[in-house]
Amino acid sequence: MSEIESKINEILMEQDDSVNYEEEKHLIDDRILDSFAIISLISDLEEEFDVRINAVEMVPENFNSIKAMAAMIQRLQG
């Protein structure tokens, strides 16, 4: 797990530590993350990684897994 993925996992665990986020591939599709959790997550990711997540990035494909979120963060940092 990369450093970005580890930090994302920490952020997610602070929200709800009952989910094995490392294994989940459908956090949005399976409704593991609700709308409030997503809004909070976006805010935390923006603050932690000093990025701006625009509406165009707010699609399930970018939030279904830690790997997808890490790829989005790396793209936004680039």
PyMOL Python script that loads the backbone (N, CA, C, O; Angstrom):
from pymol import cmd

cmd.read_pdbstr("""\
ATOM      1  N   MET A   1       0.849  -1.179   0.000  1.00  0.00           N
ATOM      2  CA  MET A   1       0.000   0.000   0.000  1.00  0.00           C
ATOM      3  C   MET A   1       0.896   1.245   0.000  1.00  0.00           C
ATOM      4  O   MET A   1       1.830   1.352   0.795  1.00  0.00           O
ATOM      5  N   SER A   2       0.596   2.172  -0.897  1.00  0.00           N
ATOM      6  CA  SER A   2       1.393   3.392  -0.999  1.00  0.00           C
ATOM      7  C   SER A   2       1.117   4.313   0.185  1.00  0.00           C
ATOM      8  O   SER A   2       0.186   4.091   0.959  1.00  0.00           O
ATOM      9  N   GLU A   3       1.927   5.332   0.309  1.00  0.00           N
ATOM     10  CA  GLU A   3       1.745   6.308   1.391  1.00  0.00           C
ATOM     11  C   GLU A   3       0.396   7.015   1.265  1.00  0.00           C
ATOM     12  O   GLU A   3      -0.293   7.233   2.262  1.00  0.00           O
ATOM     13  N   ILE A   4       0.024   7.371   0.038  1.00  0.00           N
ATOM     14  CA  ILE A   4      -1.273   8.023  -0.199  1.00  0.00           C
ATOM     15  C   ILE A   4      -2.404   7.076   0.191  1.00  0.00           C
ATOM     16  O   ILE A   4      -3.354   7.482   0.861  1.00  0.00           O
ATOM     17  N   GLU A   5      -2.305   5.819  -0.224  1.00  0.00           N
ATOM     18  CA  GLU A   5      -3.347   4.836   0.108  1.00  0.00           C
ATOM     19  C   GLU A   5      -3.453   4.639   1.614  1.00  0.00           C
ATOM     20  O   GLU A   5      -4.556   4.516   2.145  1.00  0.00           O
ATOM     21  N   SER A   6      -2.334   4.607   2.296  1.00  0.00           N
ATOM     22  CA  SER A   6      -2.334   4.440   3.753  1.00  0.00           C
ATOM     23  C   SER A   6      -3.033   5.602   4.433  1.00  0.00           C
ATOM     24  O   SER A   6      -3.810   5.404   5.367  1.00  0.00           O
ATOM     25  N   LYS A   7      -2.762   6.812   3.968  1.00  0.00           N
ATOM     26  CA  LYS A   7      -3.393   7.988   4.563  1.00  0.00           C
ATOM     27  C   LYS A   7      -4.886   7.999   4.284  1.00  0.00           C
ATOM     28  O   LYS A   7      -5.674   8.343   5.165  1.00  0.00           O
ATOM     29  N   ILE A   8      -5.288   7.629   3.076  1.00  0.00           N
ATOM     30  CA  ILE A   8      -6.717   7.543   2.748  1.00  0.00           C
ATOM     31  C   ILE A   8      -7.392   6.520   3.652  1.00  0.00           C
ATOM     32  O   ILE A   8      -8.492   6.762   4.149  1.00  0.00           O
ATOM     33  N   ASN A   9      -6.744   5.384   3.869  1.00  0.00           N
ATOM     34  CA  ASN A   9      -7.291   4.358   4.755  1.00  0.00           C
ATOM     35  C   ASN A   9      -7.472   4.920   6.171  1.00  0.00           C
ATOM     36  O   ASN A   9      -8.492   4.663   6.810  1.00  0.00           O
ATOM     37  N   GLU A  10      -6.496   5.679   6.659  1.00  0.00           N
ATOM     38  CA  GLU A  10      -6.611   6.293   7.988  1.00  0.00           C
ATOM     39  C   GLU A  10      -7.816   7.226   8.056  1.00  0.00           C
ATOM     40  O   GLU A  10      -8.579   7.201   9.022  1.00  0.00           O
ATOM     41  N   ILE A  11      -7.977   8.047   7.026  1.00  0.00           N
ATOM     42  CA  ILE A  11      -9.105   8.982   6.983  1.00  0.00           C
ATOM     43  C   ILE A  11     -10.428   8.219   7.009  1.00  0.00           C
ATOM     44  O   ILE A  11     -11.345   8.580   7.747  1.00  0.00           O
ATOM     45  N   LEU A  12     -10.522   7.167   6.205  1.00  0.00           N
ATOM     46  CA  LEU A  12     -11.743   6.365   6.162  1.00  0.00           C
ATOM     47  C   LEU A  12     -12.000   5.669   7.500  1.00  0.00           C
ATOM     48  O   LEU A  12     -13.143   5.598   7.953  1.00  0.00           O
ATOM     49  N   MET A  13     -10.953   5.162   8.128  1.00  0.00           N
ATOM     50  CA  MET A  13     -11.103   4.470   9.414  1.00  0.00           C
ATOM     51  C   MET A  13     -11.586   5.419  10.509  1.00  0.00           C
ATOM     52  O   MET A  13     -12.285   5.000  11.432  1.00  0.00           O
ATOM     53  N   GLU A  14     -11.217   6.695  10.408  1.00  0.00           N
ATOM     54  CA  GLU A  14     -11.706   7.677  11.374  1.00  0.00           C
ATOM     55  C   GLU A  14     -13.211   7.861  11.235  1.00  0.00           C
ATOM     56  O   GLU A  14     -13.895   8.143  12.219  1.00  0.00           O
ATOM     57  N   GLN A  15     -13.727   7.704  10.032  1.00  0.00           N
ATOM     58  CA  GLN A  15     -15.168   7.840   9.794  1.00  0.00           C
ATOM     59  C   GLN A  15     -15.934   6.611  10.275  1.00  0.00           C
ATOM     60  O   GLN A  15     -16.971   6.727  10.929  1.00  0.00           O
ATOM     61  N   ASP A  16     -15.406   5.426   9.940  1.00  0.00           N
ATOM     62  CA  ASP A  16     -16.094   4.173  10.293  1.00  0.00           C
ATOM     63  C   ASP A  16     -15.064   3.050  10.284  1.00  0.00           C
ATOM     64  O   ASP A  16     -14.599   2.632   9.223  1.00  0.00           O
ATOM     65  N   ASP A  17     -14.712   2.569  11.463  1.00  0.00           N
ATOM     66  CA  ASP A  17     -13.669   1.544  11.555  1.00  0.00           C
ATOM     67  C   ASP A  17     -14.202   0.119  11.452  1.00  0.00           C
ATOM     68  O   ASP A  17     -13.477  -0.839  11.719  1.00  0.00           O
ATOM     69  N   SER A  18     -15.467  -0.023  11.066  1.00  0.00           N
ATOM     70  CA  SER A  18     -16.039  -1.367  10.952  1.00  0.00           C
ATOM     71  C   SER A  18     -15.899  -1.952   9.548  1.00  0.00           C
ATOM     72  O   SER A  18     -16.315  -3.086   9.308  1.00  0.00           O
ATOM     73  N   VAL A  19     -15.322  -1.199   8.626  1.00  0.00           N
ATOM     74  CA  VAL A  19     -15.199  -1.622   7.229  1.00  0.00           C
ATOM     75  C   VAL A  19     -13.732  -1.917   6.917  1.00  0.00           C
ATOM     76  O   VAL A  19     -12.839  -1.192   7.356  1.00  0.00           O
ATOM     77  N   ASN A  20     -13.493  -2.983   6.158  1.00  0.00           N
ATOM     78  CA  ASN A  20     -12.137  -3.282   5.688  1.00  0.00           C
ATOM     79  C   ASN A  20     -11.946  -2.558   4.355  1.00  0.00           C
ATOM     80  O   ASN A  20     -12.153  -3.130   3.285  1.00  0.00           O
ATOM     81  N   TYR A  21     -11.550  -1.301   4.444  1.00  0.00           N
ATOM     82  CA  TYR A  21     -11.444  -0.462   3.252  1.00  0.00           C
ATOM     83  C   TYR A  21     -10.393  -0.951   2.270  1.00  0.00           C
ATOM     84  O   TYR A  21     -10.527  -0.730   1.067  1.00  0.00           O
ATOM     85  N   GLU A  22      -9.361  -1.606   2.755  1.00  0.00           N
ATOM     86  CA  GLU A  22      -8.302  -2.096   1.868  1.00  0.00           C
ATOM     87  C   GLU A  22      -8.836  -3.123   0.881  1.00  0.00           C
ATOM     88  O   GLU A  22      -8.336  -3.226  -0.239  1.00  0.00           O
ATOM     89  N   GLU A  23      -9.844  -3.880   1.286  1.00  0.00           N
ATOM     90  CA  GLU A  23     -10.397  -4.941   0.438  1.00  0.00           C
ATOM     91  C   GLU A  23     -11.589  -4.482  -0.400  1.00  0.00           C
ATOM     92  O   GLU A  23     -11.895  -5.093  -1.424  1.00  0.00           O
ATOM     93  N   GLU A  24     -12.256  -3.428   0.018  1.00  0.00           N
ATOM     94  CA  GLU A  24     -13.471  -2.981  -0.668  1.00  0.00           C
ATOM     95  C   GLU A  24     -13.172  -2.371  -2.032  1.00  0.00           C
ATOM     96  O   GLU A  24     -12.240  -1.581  -2.183  1.00  0.00           O
ATOM     97  N   LYS A  25     -13.965  -2.744  -3.007  1.00  0.00           N
ATOM     98  CA  LYS A  25     -13.810  -2.237  -4.372  1.00  0.00           C
ATOM     99  C   LYS A  25     -15.065  -1.489  -4.855  1.00  0.00           C
ATOM    100  O   LYS A  25     -15.090  -0.956  -5.964  1.00  0.00           O
ATOM    101  N   HIS A  26     -16.112  -1.458  -4.001  1.00  0.00           N
ATOM    102  CA  HIS A  26     -17.395  -0.863  -4.400  1.00  0.00           C
ATOM    103  C   HIS A  26     -17.978  -0.025  -3.260  1.00  0.00           C
ATOM    104  O   HIS A  26     -19.140  -0.193  -2.889  1.00  0.00           O
ATOM    105  N   LEU A  27     -17.166   0.875  -2.713  1.00  0.00           N
ATOM    106  CA  LEU A  27     -17.606   1.683  -1.577  1.00  0.00           C
ATOM    107  C   LEU A  27     -18.844   2.517  -1.901  1.00  0.00           C
ATOM    108  O   LEU A  27     -19.713   2.692  -1.048  1.00  0.00           O
ATOM    109  N   ILE A  28     -18.927   3.025  -3.107  1.00  0.00           N
ATOM    110  CA  ILE A  28     -20.076   3.828  -3.513  1.00  0.00           C
ATOM    111  C   ILE A  28     -21.188   2.929  -4.040  1.00  0.00           C
ATOM    112  O   ILE A  28     -22.336   3.030  -3.607  1.00  0.00           O
ATOM    113  N   ASP A  29     -20.840   2.054  -4.972  1.00  0.00           N
ATOM    114  CA  ASP A  29     -21.849   1.186  -5.601  1.00  0.00           C
ATOM    115  C   ASP A  29     -22.607   0.345  -4.576  1.00  0.00           C
ATOM    116  O   ASP A  29     -23.806   0.115  -4.732  1.00  0.00           O
ATOM    117  N   ASP A  30     -21.920  -0.117  -3.530  1.00  0.00           N
ATOM    118  CA  ASP A  30     -22.566  -0.942  -2.503  1.00  0.00           C
ATOM    119  C   ASP A  30     -23.092  -0.113  -1.336  1.00  0.00           C
ATOM    120  O   ASP A  30     -23.543  -0.661  -0.330  1.00  0.00           O
ATOM    121  N   ARG A  31     -23.031   1.202  -1.475  1.00  0.00           N
ATOM    122  CA  ARG A  31     -23.549   2.150  -0.474  1.00  0.00           C
ATOM    123  C   ARG A  31     -22.897   1.986   0.897  1.00  0.00           C
ATOM    124  O   ARG A  31     -23.545   2.172   1.927  1.00  0.00           O
ATOM    125  N   ILE A  32     -21.633   1.643   0.899  1.00  0.00           N
ATOM    126  CA  ILE A  32     -20.872   1.567   2.150  1.00  0.00           C
ATOM    127  C   ILE A  32     -20.611   2.989   2.655  1.00  0.00           C
ATOM    128  O   ILE A  32     -20.644   3.257   3.856  1.00  0.00           O
ATOM    129  N   LEU A  33     -20.350   3.890   1.707  1.00  0.00           N
ATOM    130  CA  LEU A  33     -20.213   5.306   2.041  1.00  0.00           C
ATOM    131  C   LEU A  33     -21.505   6.013   1.653  1.00  0.00           C
ATOM    132  O   LEU A  33     -21.936   5.942   0.502  1.00  0.00           O
ATOM    133  N   ASP A  34     -22.129   6.705   2.627  1.00  0.00           N
ATOM    134  CA  ASP A  34     -23.339   7.467   2.309  1.00  0.00           C
ATOM    135  C   ASP A  34     -22.957   8.887   1.897  1.00  0.00           C
ATOM    136  O   ASP A  34     -21.778   9.241   1.902  1.00  0.00           O
ATOM    137  N   SER A  35     -23.926   9.678   1.550  1.00  0.00           N
ATOM    138  CA  SER A  35     -23.641  11.021   1.026  1.00  0.00           C
ATOM    139  C   SER A  35     -22.919  11.890   2.048  1.00  0.00           C
ATOM    140  O   SER A  35     -22.020  12.646   1.679  1.00  0.00           O
ATOM    141  N   PHE A  36     -23.287  11.802   3.321  1.00  0.00           N
ATOM    142  CA  PHE A  36     -22.590  12.590   4.343  1.00  0.00           C
ATOM    143  C   PHE A  36     -21.135  12.148   4.450  1.00  0.00           C
ATOM    144  O   PHE A  36     -20.238  12.986   4.544  1.00  0.00           O
ATOM    145  N   ALA A  37     -20.897  10.849   4.436  1.00  0.00           N
ATOM    146  CA  ALA A  37     -19.526  10.329   4.528  1.00  0.00           C
ATOM    147  C   ALA A  37     -18.693  10.788   3.334  1.00  0.00           C
ATOM    148  O   ALA A  37     -17.510  11.094   3.488  1.00  0.00           O
ATOM    149  N   ILE A  38     -19.286  10.838   2.170  1.00  0.00           N
ATOM    150  CA  ILE A  38     -18.566  11.255   0.965  1.00  0.00           C
ATOM    151  C   ILE A  38     -18.188  12.733   1.058  1.00  0.00           C
ATOM    152  O   ILE A  38     -17.058  13.106   0.740  1.00  0.00           O
ATOM    153  N   ILE A  39     -19.120  13.566   1.489  1.00  0.00           N
ATOM    154  CA  ILE A  39     -18.839  14.999   1.636  1.00  0.00           C
ATOM    155  C   ILE A  39     -17.711  15.212   2.641  1.00  0.00           C
ATOM    156  O   ILE A  39     -16.796  15.998   2.399  1.00  0.00           O
ATOM    157  N   SER A  40     -17.781  14.519   3.749  1.00  0.00           N
ATOM    158  CA  SER A  40     -16.739  14.612   4.767  1.00  0.00           C
ATOM    159  C   SER A  40     -15.401  14.103   4.222  1.00  0.00           C
ATOM    160  O   SER A  40     -14.356  14.710   4.455  1.00  0.00           O
ATOM    161  N   LEU A  41     -15.445  12.998   3.503  1.00  0.00           N
ATOM    162  CA  LEU A  41     -14.237  12.414   2.914  1.00  0.00           C
ATOM    163  C   LEU A  41     -13.583  13.381   1.926  1.00  0.00           C
ATOM    164  O   LEU A  41     -12.367  13.565   1.950  1.00  0.00           O
ATOM    165  N   ILE A  42     -14.378  13.989   1.069  1.00  0.00           N
ATOM    166  CA  ILE A  42     -13.842  14.936   0.088  1.00  0.00           C
ATOM    167  C   ILE A  42     -13.136  16.085   0.798  1.00  0.00           C
ATOM    168  O   ILE A  42     -12.035  16.478   0.411  1.00  0.00           O
ATOM    169  N   SER A  43     -13.761  16.614   1.822  1.00  0.00           N
ATOM    170  CA  SER A  43     -13.152  17.698   2.596  1.00  0.00           C
ATOM    171  C   SER A  43     -11.830  17.261   3.218  1.00  0.00           C
ATOM    172  O   SER A  43     -10.838  17.988   3.160  1.00  0.00           O
ATOM    173  N   ASP A  44     -11.822  16.069   3.814  1.00  0.00           N
ATOM    174  CA  ASP A  44     -10.608  15.545   4.441  1.00  0.00           C
ATOM    175  C   ASP A  44      -9.498  15.307   3.413  1.00  0.00           C
ATOM    176  O   ASP A  44      -8.333  15.604   3.678  1.00  0.00           O
ATOM    177  N   LEU A  45      -9.854  14.776   2.248  1.00  0.00           N
ATOM    178  CA  LEU A  45      -8.864  14.520   1.204  1.00  0.00           C
ATOM    179  C   LEU A  45      -8.273  15.827   0.682  1.00  0.00           C
ATOM    180  O   LEU A  45      -7.065  15.931   0.470  1.00  0.00           O
ATOM    181  N   GLU A  46      -9.138  16.826   0.476  1.00  0.00           N
ATOM    182  CA  GLU A  46      -8.653  18.117  -0.006  1.00  0.00           C
ATOM    183  C   GLU A  46      -7.669  18.731   0.981  1.00  0.00           C
ATOM    184  O   GLU A  46      -6.628  19.260   0.591  1.00  0.00           O
ATOM    185  N   GLU A  47      -8.009  18.655   2.251  1.00  0.00           N
ATOM    186  CA  GLU A  47      -7.140  19.222   3.284  1.00  0.00           C
ATOM    187  C   GLU A  47      -5.832  18.440   3.418  1.00  0.00           C
ATOM    188  O   GLU A  47      -4.757  19.037   3.468  1.00  0.00           O
ATOM    189  N   GLU A  48      -5.917  17.137   3.476  1.00  0.00           N
ATOM    190  CA  GLU A  48      -4.739  16.300   3.691  1.00  0.00           C
ATOM    191  C   GLU A  48      -3.745  16.381   2.534  1.00  0.00           C
ATOM    192  O   GLU A  48      -2.536  16.445   2.753  1.00  0.00           O
ATOM    193  N   PHE A  49      -4.254  16.377   1.310  1.00  0.00           N
ATOM    194  CA  PHE A  49      -3.383  16.293   0.136  1.00  0.00           C
ATOM    195  C   PHE A  49      -3.243  17.618  -0.612  1.00  0.00           C
ATOM    196  O   PHE A  49      -2.602  17.677  -1.661  1.00  0.00           O
ATOM    197  N   ASP A  50      -3.843  18.679  -0.073  1.00  0.00           N
ATOM    198  CA  ASP A  50      -3.741  20.007  -0.663  1.00  0.00           C
ATOM    199  C   ASP A  50      -4.143  19.989  -2.140  1.00  0.00           C
ATOM    200  O   ASP A  50      -3.408  20.461  -3.008  1.00  0.00           O
ATOM    201  N   VAL A  51      -5.325  19.433  -2.398  1.00  0.00           N
ATOM    202  CA  VAL A  51      -5.885  19.381  -3.751  1.00  0.00           C
ATOM    203  C   VAL A  51      -7.295  19.949  -3.719  1.00  0.00           C
ATOM    204  O   VAL A  51      -7.884  20.114  -2.651  1.00  0.00           O
ATOM    205  N   ARG A  52      -7.825  20.241  -4.882  1.00  0.00           N
ATOM    206  CA  ARG A  52      -9.213  20.673  -5.031  1.00  0.00           C
ATOM    207  C   ARG A  52      -9.924  19.611  -5.855  1.00  0.00           C
ATOM    208  O   ARG A  52      -9.568  19.357  -7.006  1.00  0.00           O
ATOM    209  N   ILE A  53     -10.937  18.993  -5.249  1.00  0.00           N
ATOM    210  CA  ILE A  53     -11.709  17.962  -5.944  1.00  0.00           C
ATOM    211  C   ILE A  53     -12.956  18.631  -6.516  1.00  0.00           C
ATOM    212  O   ILE A  53     -13.904  18.923  -5.788  1.00  0.00           O
ATOM    213  N   ASN A  54     -12.947  18.867  -7.810  1.00  0.00           N
ATOM    214  CA  ASN A  54     -14.055  19.533  -8.494  1.00  0.00           C
ATOM    215  C   ASN A  54     -15.201  18.559  -8.743  1.00  0.00           C
ATOM    216  O   ASN A  54     -15.034  17.342  -8.657  1.00  0.00           O
ATOM    217  N   ALA A  55     -16.351  19.111  -9.047  1.00  0.00           N
ATOM    218  CA  ALA A  55     -17.550  18.305  -9.276  1.00  0.00           C
ATOM    219  C   ALA A  55     -17.340  17.229 -10.334  1.00  0.00           C
ATOM    220  O   ALA A  55     -17.882  16.130 -10.217  1.00  0.00           O
ATOM    221  N   VAL A  56     -16.552  17.538 -11.370  1.00  0.00           N
ATOM    222  CA  VAL A  56     -16.308  16.574 -12.442  1.00  0.00           C
ATOM    223  C   VAL A  56     -15.610  15.310 -11.919  1.00  0.00           C
ATOM    224  O   VAL A  56     -15.746  14.239 -12.509  1.00  0.00           O
ATOM    225  N   GLU A  57     -14.868  15.432 -10.819  1.00  0.00           N
ATOM    226  CA  GLU A  57     -14.165  14.286 -10.224  1.00  0.00           C
ATOM    227  C   GLU A  57     -15.066  13.459  -9.293  1.00  0.00           C
ATOM    228  O   GLU A  57     -14.713  12.343  -8.912  1.00  0.00           O
ATOM    229  N   MET A  58     -16.220  14.010  -8.936  1.00  0.00           N
ATOM    230  CA  MET A  58     -17.099  13.366  -7.954  1.00  0.00           C
ATOM    231  C   MET A  58     -18.000  12.338  -8.614  1.00  0.00           C
ATOM    232  O   MET A  58     -19.220  12.491  -8.671  1.00  0.00           O
ATOM    233  N   VAL A  59     -17.363  11.289  -9.108  1.00  0.00           N
ATOM    234  CA  VAL A  59     -18.068  10.176  -9.735  1.00  0.00           C
ATOM    235  C   VAL A  59     -17.710   8.895  -8.981  1.00  0.00           C
ATOM    236  O   VAL A  59     -16.625   8.804  -8.408  1.00  0.00           O
ATOM    237  N   PRO A  60     -18.597   7.913  -8.972  1.00  0.00           N
ATOM    238  CA  PRO A  60     -18.334   6.682  -8.218  1.00  0.00           C
ATOM    239  C   PRO A  60     -16.988   6.039  -8.541  1.00  0.00           C
ATOM    240  O   PRO A  60     -16.326   5.506  -7.652  1.00  0.00           O
ATOM    241  N   GLU A  61     -16.581   6.087  -9.813  1.00  0.00           N
ATOM    242  CA  GLU A  61     -15.328   5.439 -10.207  1.00  0.00           C
ATOM    243  C   GLU A  61     -14.126   5.972  -9.415  1.00  0.00           C
ATOM    244  O   GLU A  61     -13.160   5.240  -9.202  1.00  0.00           O
ATOM    245  N   ASN A  62     -14.173   7.222  -8.983  1.00  0.00           N
ATOM    246  CA  ASN A  62     -13.058   7.814  -8.239  1.00  0.00           C
ATOM    247  C   ASN A  62     -13.106   7.538  -6.741  1.00  0.00           C
ATOM    248  O   ASN A  62     -12.144   7.822  -6.028  1.00  0.00           O
ATOM    249  N   PHE A  63     -14.227   6.982  -6.253  1.00  0.00           N
ATOM    250  CA  PHE A  63     -14.396   6.791  -4.812  1.00  0.00           C
ATOM    251  C   PHE A  63     -14.783   5.367  -4.416  1.00  0.00           C
ATOM    252  O   PHE A  63     -15.071   5.116  -3.246  1.00  0.00           O
ATOM    253  N   ASN A  64     -14.795   4.436  -5.363  1.00  0.00           N
ATOM    254  CA  ASN A  64     -15.203   3.063  -5.058  1.00  0.00           C
ATOM    255  C   ASN A  64     -14.155   2.283  -4.274  1.00  0.00           C
ATOM    256  O   ASN A  64     -14.486   1.288  -3.629  1.00  0.00           O
ATOM    257  N   SER A  65     -12.894   2.718  -4.319  1.00  0.00           N
ATOM    258  CA  SER A  65     -11.841   1.997  -3.604  1.00  0.00           C
ATOM    259  C   SER A  65     -10.728   2.961  -3.212  1.00  0.00           C
ATOM    260  O   SER A  65     -10.631   4.069  -3.740  1.00  0.00           O
ATOM    261  N   ILE A  66      -9.898   2.523  -2.285  1.00  0.00           N
ATOM    262  CA  ILE A  66      -8.739   3.317  -1.889  1.00  0.00           C
ATOM    263  C   ILE A  66      -7.829   3.546  -3.091  1.00  0.00           C
ATOM    264  O   ILE A  66      -7.317   4.651  -3.275  1.00  0.00           O
ATOM    265  N   LYS A  67      -7.621   2.526  -3.906  1.00  0.00           N
ATOM    266  CA  LYS A  67      -6.752   2.662  -5.084  1.00  0.00           C
ATOM    267  C   LYS A  67      -7.296   3.719  -6.043  1.00  0.00           C
ATOM    268  O   LYS A  67      -6.533   4.515  -6.590  1.00  0.00           O
ATOM    269  N   ALA A  68      -8.599   3.727  -6.246  1.00  0.00           N
ATOM    270  CA  ALA A  68      -9.211   4.721  -7.138  1.00  0.00           C
ATOM    271  C   ALA A  68      -9.034   6.126  -6.576  1.00  0.00           C
ATOM    272  O   ALA A  68      -8.732   7.059  -7.322  1.00  0.00           O
ATOM    273  N   MET A  69      -9.218   6.284  -5.278  1.00  0.00           N
ATOM    274  CA  MET A  69      -9.040   7.596  -4.656  1.00  0.00           C
ATOM    275  C   MET A  69      -7.584   8.043  -4.748  1.00  0.00           C
ATOM    276  O   MET A  69      -7.311   9.212  -5.023  1.00  0.00           O
ATOM    277  N   ALA A  70      -6.654   7.125  -4.520  1.00  0.00           N
ATOM    278  CA  ALA A  70      -5.227   7.453  -4.597  1.00  0.00           C
ATOM    279  C   ALA A  70      -4.854   7.878  -6.015  1.00  0.00           C
ATOM    280  O   ALA A  70      -4.084   8.822  -6.196  1.00  0.00           O
ATOM    281  N   ALA A  71      -5.391   7.192  -7.018  1.00  0.00           N
ATOM    282  CA  ALA A  71      -5.112   7.552  -8.412  1.00  0.00           C
ATOM    283  C   ALA A  71      -5.644   8.953  -8.711  1.00  0.00           C
ATOM    284  O   ALA A  71      -4.982   9.737  -9.391  1.00  0.00           O
ATOM    285  N   MET A  72      -6.831   9.269  -8.206  1.00  0.00           N
ATOM    286  CA  MET A  72      -7.396  10.599  -8.412  1.00  0.00           C
ATOM    287  C   MET A  72      -6.520  11.660  -7.738  1.00  0.00           C
ATOM    288  O   MET A  72      -6.241  12.698  -8.339  1.00  0.00           O
ATOM    289  N   ILE A  73      -6.090  11.416  -6.515  1.00  0.00           N
ATOM    290  CA  ILE A  73      -5.235  12.356  -5.785  1.00  0.00           C
ATOM    291  C   ILE A  73      -3.942  12.590  -6.556  1.00  0.00           C
ATOM    292  O   ILE A  73      -3.515  13.731  -6.730  1.00  0.00           O
ATOM    293  N   GLN A  74      -3.330  11.520  -7.012  1.00  0.00           N
ATOM    294  CA  GLN A  74      -2.082  11.660  -7.767  1.00  0.00           C
ATOM    295  C   GLN A  74      -2.291  12.471  -9.051  1.00  0.00           C
ATOM    296  O   GLN A  74      -1.451  13.291  -9.422  1.00  0.00           O
ATOM    297  N   ARG A  75      -3.407  12.235  -9.712  1.00  0.00           N
ATOM    298  CA  ARG A  75      -3.729  12.970 -10.929  1.00  0.00           C
ATOM    299  C   ARG A  75      -3.918  14.469 -10.599  1.00  0.00           C
ATOM    300  O   ARG A  75      -3.445  15.333 -11.339  1.00  0.00           O
ATOM    301  N   LEU A  76      -4.596  14.760  -9.509  1.00  0.00           N
ATOM    302  CA  LEU A  76      -4.857  16.150  -9.129  1.00  0.00           C
ATOM    303  C   LEU A  76      -3.594  16.856  -8.642  1.00  0.00           C
ATOM    304  O   LEU A  76      -3.471  18.074  -8.778  1.00  0.00           O
ATOM    305  N   GLN A  77      -2.665  16.105  -8.081  1.00  0.00           N
ATOM    306  CA  GLN A  77      -1.410  16.688  -7.618  1.00  0.00           C
ATOM    307  C   GLN A  77      -0.452  16.941  -8.775  1.00  0.00           C
ATOM    308  O   GLN A  77       0.438  17.786  -8.688  1.00  0.00           O
ATOM    309  N   GLY A  78      -0.649  16.192  -9.864  1.00  0.00           N
ATOM    310  CA  GLY A  78       0.268  16.255 -10.995  1.00  0.00           C
ATOM    311  C   GLY A  78       0.159  17.516 -11.733  1.00  0.00           C
ATOM    312  O   GLY A  78       0.872  17.718 -12.716  1.00  0.00           O
TER     313      GLY A  78
END
""", "prot")
cmd.dss("prot")
cmd.show_as("cartoon", "prot")
cmd.util.cbc("prot")
cmd.orient("prot")
